[in-house]
Amino acid sequence: PPPPRGPPPPPPREGQPERSLPLIGSSGRVLGAAVRVGGSKGAATNPVFVSLGHRMSLETAVGIVTRTSTSARVPEPIRQADLRSREFLQPLGRQLPPPAQEP
């Protein structure tokens, strides 16, 4: 296969296990990364899939996900947006499926 294009995910910090794996398309292009996140209990079993953002490198996107994923698998800004949208829709009588429960 051709070598991956695009910046690789950031290397693990000293003394920490590898937490991300680049996702490489059939063209050899780096499309994103599978990132294991988790709080004090260690990395979650199921990874979070991170892709390049608009005007954002994969390294930056992986760093944001890693730093903002505290005790939940979902990064905290996404989790807060989901909770607040549910609060907003509740008085309107609209129902959303319950949020995914962490194991």
Secondary structure, DSSP 8 states (H G I E B T S, - for coil): ----BS-------TT----EEEEE-TTSBEEEEEE---STT---SS-EEEE-BTTB-HHHHHHHHHHH--SSSS-HHHHHHHHHHHHHHGGGT----------
